[in-house]
Amino acid sequence: MAAHPLTVGFDLDMTLIDSRPGIKDAYRALSARTGTYVDADLAVTRLGPPLEDELRRWFPEERLAEISEVYRELYPRYAITGSPAMPGAREAVAAVHAAGGRAIVVTAKFTPNAELHLAHLGIEADEVIGSLWAEAKAEALRAHGARVYVGDHTGDVRGAHTAGALSVAVPTGPCDAAELRAAGADVLLGDLTAFPSWLERYVTVGAGAGEAADAADAADAASA
């Protein structure tokens, strides 16, 4: 695949969308269907890693494939409409397009369900690649020539660096600013509302100047 002059990757859960309300409802439906208790309130504090990582806390290993299928079947009914966009999400993706770039979504979520979220919220990604987590996200980032990857988890930082991309982090999910910095995030924004102005600096003067100009945003995020 030919690299685009500017391709920016975005994580989905807790980066572009606040999937906690919808996922909570999906886990409650899963509990009702299977008769197995899942603490939905606790589960949504750990979003980011693959679904199976959470399910194995509640179900035996030999049932993971079966239960994963049940969950993914329930997901569209229970999780889509209740999950809002994160502040600045639409504007962040639009900023990439306004700069003449491509915006791709690389997520651990099952691709069809990720696409349902984006369609429901009117977030127009050029490509959606699911079922990839942490370092494995580098496969898609490299294939699409992504120079920047935006995420909320230390796993997203690792994925960006494995791909040789700039890691832009937002502490809007389970990892706080200190954890993201310690993981090696190159740029730390308070949330996605700061992304369009950062991207403008990045496109105009390069990553280093963008990082320096964003020091105030990083300080705000670290103290939040």
Phi, psi and omega in degrees: 000129180290135181287136175278149180305327177219111172235126180243128175264145176233138165289167181255288185299124177067007170250297177268328182230149171266091186274002184301312181299316182291317180294324177301315179295322179294320178292323177295320177294322178297318178300315180296321182290319188264342185077012180250128181290131170234125177283092186296323180297322179286319183301322184282357172275356185240027184291146180139296180294169181301153179309316184299331178298322178282317184298326182290350173285340188239339184233150178293153185305321184290348179256000187300316181298315180298312184291325177300319179295319178298314180301313182293331175292319181286332192305310183301325181288323190255336193253342190282303189291337181272002185252109182277165172290148173287152178305127178085001185295309181299318181293326179294314179294319179297326180295323177296315179295321180296332178275005180084016184257181176247140177246119178245153176249125179237117193217157173282346183290151173305125189307311181302324179287323175300317180295324177298317178301311184295318179296318180298322184268356180069031176264117191261091175273149179281336180202145177234122180236117184252182177061033176234137184225140174053232184303330180294339177297337180300332179304309182287322181297318178293317183299328181260003178066034181290129178266342183223140172229129185250125180203173185249359189238152176300331175297328177290324176298315179296319179298316179299311184293324177297327179276355185074023180258161176286131178267115173252120187244146175232128183276054184255002179241216185284346182257128180277176185300320181296319179296319181293319176297314181298330179284348177105019178305133181282325181224135178238119177250151179299318173195185185289348177296337179273353187291315183303318180290323176296317182297321179300317178293319180299314181293325185280314189236000175099168188298316184299314179293325178297319179296315182296317181293339184265011184302323181295318178298319180297318179296319178299316181296319183294332182266356184289000000 
